[in-house]
Each structure stands twice: as structure tokens, then as C-alpha cells.
Amino acid sequence: MTRTVRLAGYLLLWSYAAVALAPMLVMLLNSLRPNADVLSVPLGLPSTLDFTNYETAWTEASFSTYVWNSVLVTAGAVALDVGVALPASYALGRFGFRGRAVLTAYFLAGLMLPVRLGILPTFHLLGSMNLIDSRLGLILVYAAGGIPFSVFVMTAFFRGLPADLDEAARLDGAGELRIFARIMVPLVKPAIATVVVFRFVPLWNDFFYPLVLLRSSDRYTLPVGLTQFFGEFQTNWAALFAGLVITTVPLIVLFVVATRQIVEGLTAGLGR
């Protein structure tokens, strides 16, 4: 019975994987075909590998600029997010002090309120700081919006670590900063990886904030750049598929590299 259930689970998961990956396979194959072949036979196989579509997307459609902007904004926002949330999570998870419950509730409130409802005051705030049409302004907005989630995830990990670790380190003469950097942070790497992935993906794909806060095309991120790309190359479907592949590849690489850490992060609490 157990073997049958396991086999059925494998079949279900592989079936879901096949359905989920089929559109990506079609996208990849069509990006390697001439545009005339794509228009005549949309689901065909490439007779020869045609990489000119990627050259068109990368140079003529300014995808090199869009990719750089997306990498800069997303990586900067995630790094700032984690850099702020780590010490805050450590303090909330490892120390007992007056007001801790209030601070925890304050961060949790950030998860309950949709951040896009505050787009008007955010726009005025950035305008007063001369950060409209600025990648720095976009980084700050993204980082601030992700801190509640990051604190929520990493605080739970810090609380789950044995208290003996702190005490032993203090008896050996280690200061709080050294305990945090040398002992605690390495132990919560699965939590950090989970936060990085779960923050990187929505920021990489976000269309709303770049559309509202950016004005210059040379500062556009990939989602907004894609809209211009669709307008200019709407008859060149092969180049469009190449642009979509360029947009998707970084996310696939991130998931492949961080899969082990993600699984450890999502299942770390099951054995406790």
C-alpha cells in the first residue's frame, strides 16, 4: 500500500512538472527558430539553431539595459532587506526585553497591509527626496516592503536555535557582535536562502512600482521593458520568445543553485 501511494505521488508530481514545464519548453524552442517558421508552425521544432533572435532582443530591444537595471534593483533591494532584517530578527528571537511583543506585532502588521495601498504617500515621499525616476528610490521601496516578511521568517529560526549556544559563547568571552556574526548567522543560512528566493522572484517580476516610479527608458526593469518590447516587435514572435527566455533564465538559475537551502529552510521546523 505504501509503495502504491508513493508511486502515485511520483506520477502526480512528474505530471504536474511536465504540464508546468511545457510552456517554457515551447518558449525556448521558438526562441531558436526563424520568425517565419514560428508564424507558420507555432509548435514546431527548430530545423537549425538560430541565435539571431537573442542578438536582436539583447541589442536592438535594449534588453542588456533592462537586465542590468533588474539585477541592480533586485539584488540591491534583497541585500538591504536581509541586512536590516537579520539583526532585527536576532534581537527579537534571542533576547527578552520590554516591548518585544509590540515590536513583533508591528512587523507582523506589515504582512497584513497591502503595500500598494500606500502608493500615493510613497510617491510623494520619494518626490520630496528627489528619488522619482531613480533606481535607488525603487530599491528603498522594495527593501522596506520586504522587511516584515524577512523578519517574520528569520525570527522563527533564531528562536528555534538552542539557548546553550549563546551561553557557551559568552563563557568563552565572545561579545554579542561576534556571537551574531560567527555563530548565529551561519546557522540560519537556510532561512536567509528562503528569504532571498521568496523576495527575489516577486521583485524580479514586479511591474507596478517600476511603471509608477520610473520615467526614463534607460532605467526600466525587465517587466516594464517587456511592454515596450511587445509594442516594437509585436510581429517578430521569435525575438519576443528570446526576450522571455532572457527574463526567465535568472530565476531558473536561482532556484537551481538555492534548491537545497530552500528545502532546508521550508522543512527546518518539522523536526522540532
Residue pairs with C-beta under 8 A, 6 or more apart in sequence:
24 248
26 43
27 241
27 244
27 245
27 248
28 241
28 245
29 44
29 45
29 46
30 38
30 42
30 237
30 238
30 241
31 53
31 54
31 238
31 241
31 242
31 244
31 245
32 46
32 49
32 50
32 51
32 53
33 44
33 46
33 47
33 50
33 238
34 50
34 238
35 53
35 235
35 236
35 237
35 238
35 239
37 44
37 46
37 47
37 238
38 237
38 238
38 241
39 237
50 238
53 236
53 238
53 239
53 241
53 242
54 242
54 245
54 246
56 233
56 236
56 239
56 242
57 63
57 229
57 239
57 242
57 243
57 246
58 64
58 246
61 225
61 228
61 229
61 232
61 233
61 239
61 243
62 217
62 218
62 225
63 222
63 225
63 229
63 243
63 246
65 218
65 220
65 225
66 220
66 221
66 222
66 224
66 225
66 226
67 222
67 246
69 135
69 219
69 220
69 221
69 222
69 225
70 204
70 221
70 222
70 250
71 250
72 135
72 139
73 135
73 138
73 139
73 142
73 203
73 210
73 221
74 142
74 200
74 203
74 204
74 221
76 135
76 139
76 143
77 138
77 139
77 140
77 142
77 143
77 146
77 199
77 203
78 143
78 146
78 196
78 199
78 200
78 203
80 139
80 140
80 143
81 142
81 143
81 146
81 147
81 150
81 195
81 199
82 150
82 192
82 195
82 196
84 143
84 147
84 150
85 146
85 147
85 150
85 151
85 154
85 195
86 154
86 185
86 192
87 180
88 107
88 147
88 151
89 150
89 151
89 153
89 154
89 155
89 157
89 158
90 154
90 158
90 180
90 184
91 97
92 100
92 103
92 104
92 107
92 151
92 155
92 158
93 154
93 155
93 156
93 157
93 158
93 159
93 161
94 158
94 159
94 161
94 166
94 184
104 155
107 147
107 148
107 151
107 152
108 148
108 152
109 148
110 145
110 147
110 148
110 149
111 148
111 149
111 152
115 145
116 208
119 208
119 209
119 212
122 141
123 132
123 212
123 213
126 132
126 134
126 137
126 140
126 141
126 213
129 137
131 137
131 140
132 213
132 215
133 213
133 214
133 215
133 216
133 219
134 213
134 219
135 219
137 213
138 209
138 210
138 213
138 214
138 221
141 209
141 213
142 203
142 206
142 209
146 199
146 203
149 195
149 198
149 199
150 195
150 199
153 191
153 194
153 195
153 198
153 265
154 188
154 191
154 192
154 195
156 191
156 269
157 187
157 188
157 190
157 191
157 265
157 268
158 184
158 188
160 268
160 269
160 272
161 184
161 187
161 188
165 179
165 183
165 184
165 187
166 179
166 183
169 178
169 179
169 183
170 179
174 182
174 183
185 192
189 261
190 261
190 262
190 264
190 265
190 268
191 265
191 268
192 261
193 258
193 261
193 262
193 264
193 265
194 261
194 262
194 265
194 266
196 258
197 254
197 255
197 258
197 262
200 251
200 254
201 251
201 254
204 222
204 250
204 251
205 223
206 221
206 223
207 223
207 224
207 227
210 220
210 221
210 223
210 224
211 224
214 220
214 221
214 224
217 225
217 228
220 228
222 246
222 247
223 247
226 243
226 244
226 247
229 240
229 243
230 240
233 239
233 240
233 243
234 240
255 262
